Amino acid sequence: MVQRQIPRPAEILELAKFKKPELNGRRRRLDKALTIHDLRAIAKRRTPRAVFDYTDGAAEGELSLARARQAFEDVEFHPSILRSVPEVDTGTTVFGGPSALPFGIAPTGFTRLMQAEGETAGAGAAGAAGIPFTLSTLGTASIETVKAANPHGRNWFQLYVMRDREISYGLVRRAADAGFDTLFFTVDTPVAGARLRDKRNGFSIPPQLTPATVLNTLPRPWWWWDFLTTPKLEFASLTSTGGTVGELLDSAMDPSIGLDDLRIIRGMWPGRLVVKGVQTVEDSKKLAGLGVDGIVLSNHGGRQLDRAPVPFHLLPKVVREVGKDMEIAIDTGIMHGADIVAAVALGARFTLVGRAYLYGLMAGGREGVDRAVHILSDQIVRTMKLLQVSSLEELTPRHVTQLSRTTPLLG
């Protein structure tokens, strides 16, 4: 028999503790976001389709992006037991300086298109979190503006070697003068990839008003209000070079860049030089002897060559070949802090997040970026504690197995 009693008022009152309601709509939305996928869902609701698809999409059939994300999901962890881990240290050093977390914000173009605060939100959030921020050549905030938004943090610059080489050289000098400490020499964009979502949406830079975009934007008037009442969307670091947005974008893609360009930039740049967009073991070995300080294994977020190698699958092989010679970072497909932990365990010194940061930006501006960083940070700490490691240095390949759904056929 179950014993029953009449509930006492005092006991009922103990249960009736209601949380104070959050009146700020943005904060209320962001507080409900527990994962990067939650931020993506908010971003999709609040951003015009063409803009969201520009951020969310990839090249052609989007196989490279899907495979990159699947590779992280196909990780099996191997935790230790009976190890005391009341606290974990997520700090690391990368490219000559510190980072409070093993990830930084990747370079993204047209960032103010996604949300009006753009790169200043990302740089400010990065500075507050103690992680690096990377500005793209095609960024919509200037080198100097990013420095002002993140005056005491680490700022990195991602360089496209443009057809007019003097434009690129000028950007290198400006980034050095502004105290940026690392330069990403980007090698995976000889031409633009075919981003079919953009073509189907009739997407253009800057956005044009068409009947379809007007209809899609009607439920999202705040986006157009922000777009129309803030400074003109342009490549902020390139405004003095002349040309329309389309002309500058076309000039940024140059299939003629080669080793001589790398040598020239190496001679100009006083800080750490990192080659971004490496996709083979052979090229990693070649770069190890050319005076670069590091590489980023990347297929440009799946936005260039579809069916490109998955960076996370490539990572262990590259670490074995050149890990003692230079630092290796990785991007593409990262949506969870456990993805970052797995990459570090397999030898990556650092990781970069692009879309994950942009989903936060679209969901809530600077506060949304802060939320994205907080989500990833919490996931990293929790994963490390569950693996029972107290620092990133304790992570090793024995903690991770890469399960694979695609294995090359031997001819």
Secondary structure by P-SEA (a helix, b strand, c coil): ccccccccaaaaaaacccccccccaaaaaaaacccaaaaaaaaaacccaaaaaaaacccccaaaaaaaaaaaaabbbbbbccccccccccccccccccccccccccccccccccccccaaaaaaaaaaacbbbbbcccccccaaaaaaaccccbbbbbbccccaaaaaaaaaaaaaaacccbbbbccccccccccaaaaaacccccccccaaaaaaacccaaaaaaaaacccccccccccccccaaaaaaaaccccccaaaaaaaaaacccbbbbcccccaaaaaaaccccccccccccccccccccccccccaaaaaaacccccbbbbbbcccccaaaaaaaaaacccbbbbcaaaaaaaaacaaaaaaaaaaaaaaaaaaaaaaaccccccccccccbbbbbcbbbbcc
